[in-house]
């Protein structure tokens, strides 16, 4: 995952936290990436036998307030793209975004680098 973050040097300023655990076919990755505008991206992925099973990507402002968050926790069955959804302000919305690469590209475009 660090290599994916490094592919966006104009977006990702630093990675002050990175944790990669591997045990019996299960990889858990957690990271915090500081972005060029001072916001940060919190990353959490669980891979089982090379397949991304769980993810959460939360974009926070400089005070760590939520800007937008994407995840696939199965707690919102009413969402059309269940379990994939995004949190935007107080709203919950459907989401087609399902990978770190998509999030990084989206953030690069939104921050307009």
C-alpha positions in Angstrom: 0.0 0.0 0.0 2.9 2.4 0.7 3.7 2.1 -3.0 0.2 3.2 -4.0 0.5 6.3 -1.8 3.9 7.1 -3.3 2.3 7.1 -6.7 0.6 10.4 -5.7 3.6 12.5 -4.5 1.8 15.8 -5.3 -1.1 14.7 -3.0 0.5 12.7 -0.2 2.9 14.9 1.8 3.7 12.3 4.5 2.6 9.0 6.1 3.1 9.5 9.8 1.4 6.2 10.7 1.6 2.9 8.8 0.8 -0.6 10.1 0.8 -3.8 8.1 0.0 -7.0 9.8 0.0 -10.4 8.1 -1.2 -13.6 9.7 -2.5 -16.9 8.1 -3.7 -15.4 4.8 -5.1 -12.2 6.4 -3.5 -8.8 5.9 -4.6 -5.8 7.9 -3.4 -2.4 6.8 -3.9 0.8 8.6 -2.4 4.2 7.8 -2.7 7.9 8.0 -1.7 10.0 5.1 -1.3 13.8 5.4 -2.4 15.5 2.2 -1.1 18.6 0.4 -3.9 20.9 1.6 -3.4 19.9 5.3 -6.2 17.4 5.5 -5.6 13.7 6.1 -6.8 10.4 4.9 -7.3 7.5 7.4 -7.0 4.1 5.7 -8.1 0.7 6.9 -8.1 -2.4 4.7 -8.5 -6.1 5.4 -7.4 -8.5 2.7 -8.1 -12.3 2.9 -6.1 -14.4 0.5 -5.4 -11.4 -1.7 -9.0 -10.2 -1.9 -10.0 -6.9 -0.4 -12.8 -7.8 2.1 -13.2 -4.7 4.3 -12.2 -1.2 3.7 -12.7 2.3 5.3 -11.2 5.5 3.9 -12.0 8.6 5.9 -11.0 12.0 4.7 -10.6 14.5 7.6 -9.9 18.2 7.7 -7.0 19.8 9.7 -9.0 19.5 12.9 -9.8 15.9 12.2 -13.5 16.6 11.4 -15.0 14.4 8.8 -15.1 15.7 5.2 -16.2 12.4 3.6 -15.8 8.7 4.5 -16.2 5.6 2.4 -16.6 2.1 3.7 -18.2 -1.3 3.2 -19.4 -2.0 6.8 -22.7 -3.9 6.4 -24.6 -1.7 8.8 -26.7 0.3 6.2 -28.8 -2.2 4.2 -31.1 0.6 3.0 -28.3 2.0 0.8 -28.7 1.1 -2.9 -25.0 0.0 -3.2 -25.0 -1.9 0.1 -22.6 -2.6 1.7 -20.6 0.1 -0.1 -21.5 3.6 1.0 -20.2 7.0 1.9 -20.6 9.4 4.8 -20.9 13.0 3.8 -21.7 15.5 6.5 -24.7 14.1 8.2 -25.8 12.2 5.1 -25.4 8.6 4.1 -25.1 8.0 0.3 -24.5 5.2 -2.2 -21.0 4.9 -3.4 -19.3 3.3 -6.4 -15.8 4.1 -4.9 -14.3 0.9 -3.6 -10.5 1.1 -3.6 -7.7 3.2 -2.3 -6.6 4.0 -5.9 -10.0 5.5 -6.6 -10.0 7.5 -3.4 -6.5 8.9 -4.1 -7.5 9.9 -7.7 -10.8 11.5 -6.4 -8.9 13.5 -3.7 -6.3 14.6 -6.2 -9.0 16.0 -8.4 -10.9 17.6 -5.5 -7.9 19.2 -4.0 -7.0 20.4 -7.5 -3.3 19.7 -7.6 
